[in-house]
Amino acid sequence: MPVPNQRDAQLTCLLLAGWLAEHMPHAEGLTVSGLHTPSASGFSSETLLFDAEWTEDSVRRRQEFVVRVAPTAYQLFPEPRFEDYCRVMSILGRHSALPIPPVRWYEPDPGLLGAPFVVTNHVTGRVPADNPTYHVDGWVTEASPAERARMWWRSIDVLVEIHRLDVGRLGLAFVDRPEYGSPGIDQQLGYFERFLSWIGRPAPAVCQTALDWLRRNQPAEHGPPSLLWGDARLGNVIFSDFEPRAVLDWEMVTLGQPEVDLAWFLYIDRHHSEASGAARLAGFPSQEQTIARYERLLGRQMRHMTYYEVFAALRFAVIMARLGQLFIEFGWLPPDSDYPADNSAARLLCTVLEARC
């Protein structure tokens, strides 16, 4: 679900054309058109697609770009880390083999669009839908079981490559948030404790129950922290011919154990079937198969996966509570809606927590 449209398209095209002309000095007669928000974009920041046309070396050229604008009138997370997210994408795009949309420019000055923004190349492909979920409707339901297995396993391969990155060599330690605790689950629990208190209205009571359970049962984490994508899921991958062409949305990037990302990947898929009242589509491997293969690829056992599943369920319930509050603020839900406290994520958290307690 995209951020609500907040811009005059014609004016924004003119502003972007002037800005691009400064950053593309060899582009003559540069124009911008076709500004629109993709239907599959998320709610954590504003996404704009546009076409740029210009003449260079006597040849008329055309390219589609994507602009991501830092949150302004909306804020899904307590402390948006837009600059960190852009910096991570730039580093990974230049120094890894991961399918990252090429970052062309980062603009820290909010003067042009009202907030900092980043411009990337557009990557052609299809993204599995969140609403209705890809288990319910859309192009994934029309794929064969073999094609679904391919997109699942290839996404898992990408996730493993993320967790194999050398954080120190790539200079990625800046994503650490020591103010919330030690790197890993201690820090992440500290962050979501802050998130829970910031939402804007009472969150589902089960969130505090889950947070208390996670604190009581917090495991010791072994090994150096890996880079975590933070929002590892099929809905953040652009596919072409069922192969990942781009991994998106690094706003929740952090450091920690790979189990956190893998549990989130598995849990969101579970939510998108079970919590939507839909059978899981044939072809998608089971959790057991996925964990077993992940262990082989990473070269170590996945530890405490049931614990990290509860953490994934808590994270999603807190995010959905905040999203519900934003829906109310934008007038999409009535002021007295109970959606922030009663939604599919909160109900599935109850189910997961009851099975563990």
N, C-alpha and C positions, 0 to 999 in steps of 0.2 A: 504494500500500500504506500503510494508516494506522499511526500510532504505536500500540503495544500499549495496550489498555485498562488504566488504572491507578486508576480511581476508583469509589467507591460512588455509583451513580447517584442514589439517593434522598437521600443526604446532600448531594451536589453541587447537586441541585435546591433544597434548602432554603437552602444557602449563597447561591446565585445569587438566589433570591427575596428574601432579606434585603438583599443588596447592591443589587439593582435598585430595591427600594422606596426606598432612600436617594437613588438617582439619578433617580427618577421620582416626585417628591413629590405629584403629583396623581393617581397611580394607587392606587386603593383595592382592597383584597382581592387583591393581586397574588400569583399562583401561577406556579410553573415546573414543567413536565412534559416527558416525551418526550425526555429527554436521550439522545443517541446520537452515535457517531462515524461520519461518512460513509465509505462504502466506498472512495470515490475520493480521500480526503484523503492528503496526503503524509506524509513521515517527518521533515521538518525541524522541525515543531512540532506540538503536540497540538491537534486540532480537535474541538470539541463543538458539536452542534446542539441547540437546545431551543425549546420553545414557552412563551411568556409570555402570561398572561391577566390582565386587570384591568378595573376599572370606572372610567370617567372621564366626568364630565358626564352621569351616569346611563346611560351607554352601555357595554355589555360589549364589550371589545376583545380582540383576539388578534393576536399577531405572532410570527413565527419569527426567532430570532437565531442568530448564529454567534459562538462564543468561540474565539479562538486563544490558546493558553497558551505562554509562552516555554519552551524546552527545560529540562528538569530531569534526569530519570533517563536521558535519551538526549541525544546531541549530535552532529548530523550535520556541523556546520561547526566549525572550530577556535574561532572567536569569534562566537557567535551575535549578530546585530545586531538584536535584536527591537525595541528602542525606535526605532532608525532606520527599520526596515521599517514600523512603525506610523505614524511621523511622515510618511514619504513618502506612504503611503496617504491620510492625513488631508489633506495639502497638495494632492495630485492630485485628491482627491474634491471639495475646496472650490474649487479654482482652475484646473481644466482640464475639458475636455469628455470626458475618457477615461471608459470604463465601469468605475468603481471601486466596489466595495461600500461603501455609506455607513458611515463609522466613527462609532459612537455614543459610545463611551466607551473611554478607555485607563486601566487601573489599574496603576500602577507598584508598588504595595505587594504583596509576595508572600504576605502573611498569609492571604488567603482561599483561594486555590487552589494555594499552594506556589510560585508564580512570578508575575511580571507577566502581564497578559493584556489583550486588546483585544476589544471587542464590536462587531460590525458587523451591519447588516441582512442577512438571508438573501436571496440572489438565486436565483430559480427558473430552472432550465434543466438542461442535460446537459453533461457533461464527457467528452471523448474519453479512453478508458482507456489506461493504461500497461502493465497486466499482467492478461490478455494485451493486447497493443497494439491500437490502433484499426485497424490494417491486418489484424488476425487475427480479431477478434471484436467484437461489440457493435453499438451503434446506427449507428456510422459506416459499417460494412460494409453496412448495409441502406439507406443513402442513395443517391441517384442521383449519377452523375458531376457533374451540374450543381450539385447541392446541396453536394457536397464542394468543388468549385471556389469556390463562394460562401463557405463557411466559411474556406477558405484565404485568399482575396483580402481578405476583410473583416478577418481577423486581421492580414494584412500592412498594411492601412490603419491599424489601431490602432498597430502597431509604428512606422510612419512618424510618427504623431502624437506618440508618446513621444519620438522623436529630434528632433522640431521644438521641443520645449519649451525655454523660456528658463531655463536653470539658475539664473542669477543673479537674475532677476526673481522667481522662485518661491522663492528661498532654499533651494535644494537642494544647495548646495556641501558641506553637512555629511556627505554620503555619501562624500566623498573620504577615502582612507586613505593619507596621505603617508608613514607609517612603512614602507610596502612599496615606495615608489618614486614616480616622477613619474606624474601622472594619465594613464591610458590603459594600453596593453599592458605597459609597464614595471612599473607597479604591480600589474597583474593577474598577471603572471608571478611577482612577488615574493610575492604572496599564495598562489599555488598551490605555490610552493616550500615555504612554511611549512606548507601543508595536507598536502603529501606527506610531510613529516617527522613529522607529528602523528597520522597515521591510527591507529596502535596496533599494527600488525604490518607486515611487509614488503609493500609494494605491488607491483604488476606491474613488472618491470624495465623494460618498455617505457615506463613513465611518466617515468622519469629520462632515458631516451634521447630521448623527445619533448621534455622540458623543455630539455635541452641543445641540441637542434636549433632550438627556438624562440628560445633566447637567441642562437645564432649567426646566425640569419636575421631577427632582430627588425627590422621595417621602421620607417622614420620615419613618424610620424603627423602629418598636417596638419589644421589647423582646430581650433576650440575643442572640448573634450570635451562630448559629449551625455550626458544621463541615459540609463543603460542599465538595462533591466528586469532583466537578469541571468539570468532563467530563462524566456526568451521561447519558448514552445512551445504547440502546440494543447492539450496536456493541462493547461495552466494558464488555460484560457479556458472560461467557462460560456457555452454557446450556447442560444439559443432561436430556433427557426425558422431555424437555421444562421447566425444573426447573433450576434456577441459581445455578451453582456450584462454580463460582468464579467471583468476580468483579475486573476489571483490570484498569490500567492506572490512577494513582493518581497524575500525574504531575501538574495538575491545582488545587490541593487541597487548600482550603482557608477557611476563616470563613465568615459567612453571614447569610442571611435569606433563609429558605428552598425554597422560590419561585424561587430563582436563579437556583437551580438544577432542579426543576420541569419544569420551562420554557425551559431550555436547552434540557431536555429529550423530551419534546413535540415538540420543534422546529426542532431538528435534524430529528425526524421522519417525520415531515412535509416536510423538505428539501428532504429527501430521497424518497419521493413520488412525491410531486408537482414539485420540481426543476428537477427531473429526467424524467418528462413527463409521470409518471405512476400513475395509480389509486391506492389509498391506499388499501392494502389487506383486505379482509373481515375477521372479527374476532377481529381486533385491536380496542379497545374501542376509543371513541371520546375524544377530549380534554375536553369537558364539563363533560363527565362521569368520566374521570380521575381526574379532579380537585375536583369534588364532593366527590369522594371516598377518595382522599388525605386529604381533610378537615375532613372527619369522622375519618380517621386513626390517623391523627396528633392532632385532637381535637381543631382545630382553623381554622378560615377562611383564605384562600389564598388571599392575598391583592395585588393589582396593577399588576395583571398577564399580562395585555396588555403592561405595561411598561417593565416588565422583558422579554417579548417576543422580544421587540425591542433590549434590551440589548443582548439577545441570538443571534439575527440576526447580530448585530454588531460584537460580539465576533467571530462568525464563518466566517464572511467576512474578518476580519483582519487576522485570522489564515490561511484562504485559500489564501490570498494575499501573506503571507510569504511562504506558501507551494509552490505557483507558482514560487516564486523567487528561492527556492531550486531546483525545477524541472529544471529551466534554468541553475543553477550552476552545476548540475549533467549531463547536456547535454541531458535531456529528452525532453526539449523544445528548440526551437531556441532562440538566444539572444534577438531578437526583438519581441518575443511573447507578446501578450497583456493579457495573462491568469491571471497574478497577479491582473490586474484591471478589467477584464471582465470574470467572471466565475459564476457558478450557485449560489454561496453564495452571491455574490455582487448583482446579479439580484433579488434574493429573498429579500434581505435587502431593495432594492428599493420598492418592492411591499409592504412589511410590513410597512415601514416608511410612504409611501403614504397613507396607510389606517389609520394611526394614526394622521397625521398632518392635 
